Amino acid sequence: MRLHRLIRILYPPRSISFCSSASPPAGKEVKGSTRLLEIGDVLRECRRFSASDVAKYSEVTGDRNPVHLDADFSRRVAGFEGGRIVHGMLVASLFPSLIASHFPGAIYVAQNLKFKQPVYVGEEVVAEVQAIYTKGNKNRFIAKFTTKCFTNQDCLVIDGEATTILPTLVLNK
């Protein structure tokens, strides 16, 4: 935790966001508009998971827990006032998707997650990854990111960290 605070102090975050076109691009500019990933850079993406998304995920994974599929059960038995909840791993799938959209060919090596709060079907989720470490390794780069998802713009629902192997530090978007 101290390392994350120190990184934020030394390297204030810059962000790229799909939620708003007003955010400045992240990274160091190289040759025109090409940008390189730097420590502290933040990438964001917004998403709403529909009932159809949850049903398809349930079918593919075999996770048919009624808290995901039955709003009445979710409220009455499990105590989720907002009704059906999205599978935590479906929400967490935003992280590798977000990283790969900026670094095609990225390999997801490790991920740790803490599920803090539920995400309800139809609720907007903002996925955020922040670069905290990069190191060249032959023709690739090892990169670590903090991984967070928020609802209602400030409610942390997932917290974690990912390790990736990137083919380049050049941001694709």
N, C-alpha and C positions, 0 to 999 in steps of 0.2 A: 504494500500500500504506500509506503514511503517513497519507493521508486517511482510510482505513478505520479505522486505529488511533485517530486523533484523534476520529472520530465515535463509536466505541465508548466512549471515555473520557468525552466530553462528553454523549453520549446513550446510557446503558446500554440494551441491548435489552429490550423487553417482547415477549411472544410470544402468538400464537394458534396452537393446535395441534389437528389432527384426530387425532393419535396418542394423546393423553391429555386427559381432561376436567379435569385438575387445573391447567392453565396459565391464568394470568390473561389477560383480554382486553387487546388492544393499543389504543393510541391515546388521545386526549383525549375525555372524555365530554362530549356536548352534548345538551341536552334529553332527560333520562331516560336510556335505555340506548343512544342513538346514539353512536357513536365515530368520531373522525376519525383518519386515518392521520397519524403523526408520524415524523420522522426517528428511526431506531433501531428502529422496530417490526419484528417478525419474524412472518411467517406460515409455517406448516409444514403439510405433508400427508404421510401415509405411503401407500405403495403396494407391492404385489408384482405383478410382471409374470409372467404364466403363459406356458406354451408356446403356448397358443392366441393370446394377445396378440401374441407375437413372430411367429407364422405369419401372422396377419392383417396386421400391419404390413409384413411381407415381401411379401405379396401386393399390397398397395396401392401400395407404393413401388417394387417390383421389385428390392429389395435382397435377393438370395438368397445372400449370402455364407454358406458352410457353417459358419462359426464361430457363426452364429445358429441354424442348423437341424440340425446334426449334432454331437451330443455327443462322439462318438468322434473325428471330425475336429478338433473344437475342442481336445480334450485332446492328441491325438497329434501333429497337424501344427502347430497354432497355439500350443500350450503353455498353454492355459487349463485349469488343474487342476480348476476347478469345473464344467467342461463348457460347455454352450451359454451364450453371452452375449447379453444384451439389446442391441438397437440403441441406440447412444448418443443418437441423436435422438429415439427413443421415450422414453427416460428424461428427456431434456431437455424433452419436451412437457409435463411436469408444471409447469414454470414459468408458461407462459401460462395453463394451466388453473387453477392456484392463484390467480393474480392476477385473472383474469376471474371466478372464483367469489366473490371479495370485492368486485369492482368491475365489475358487469355493464356491458358496452359499452366496456370497456377496449380500447385498440388497441395491439398490440405493434409497436413501431417498430424496435427493434434488439436484438440479442443477440450477445454473444461468449461462447464456451465453450472450456474446456480439459477434455478427458477424461483424468482422472488414473489411474483404475483401472477394471477391468471390473465390470459388474453381471451376476450370473448369474441365469438363469431361476429364479424362485421365491424369490429373495432380497428381503428387505424393504429398501426405499429410503425415505429421508426427504428430501423436497424442502423447501428453506428459501429464502425470499426476505426480504431485509431492506431497508427503505427507507433510502436514503442521500441523497436529494435530492428536493425537490418545489418546483415553481414554478407559480404561476397564470399562465394564458395564455388570455385572453378568458374563455369559459365552461368551460374545461377546465383540466386540470393536467398538466404534464409531471412524471413521476416516474421516478427511477432506483432500481434495486434491485440488490443483490448477489444472485447466484443460486448456490446450492450444493445438491448432493445427497450424502448420506452413506449408507453401509451399516454395519452393526454399530455403530451409534450414534456412531462417531467416525472412520470411514474415509472421507475426502473422495474422491468418485469423479468429480464434476463441479464445476467452479468457473467462475464467469463474472459477467457484469453485463448487465442488461436496461434498456432505456429504453421507457417506455410513455406513452400519453396516456390519462388517466383522466377520466371525465365528472364525477367528484366525489371528494372525499377521505373521504367517509363509508363506513365499513366495512360491508359488506352482511351479514356473518356474525358 
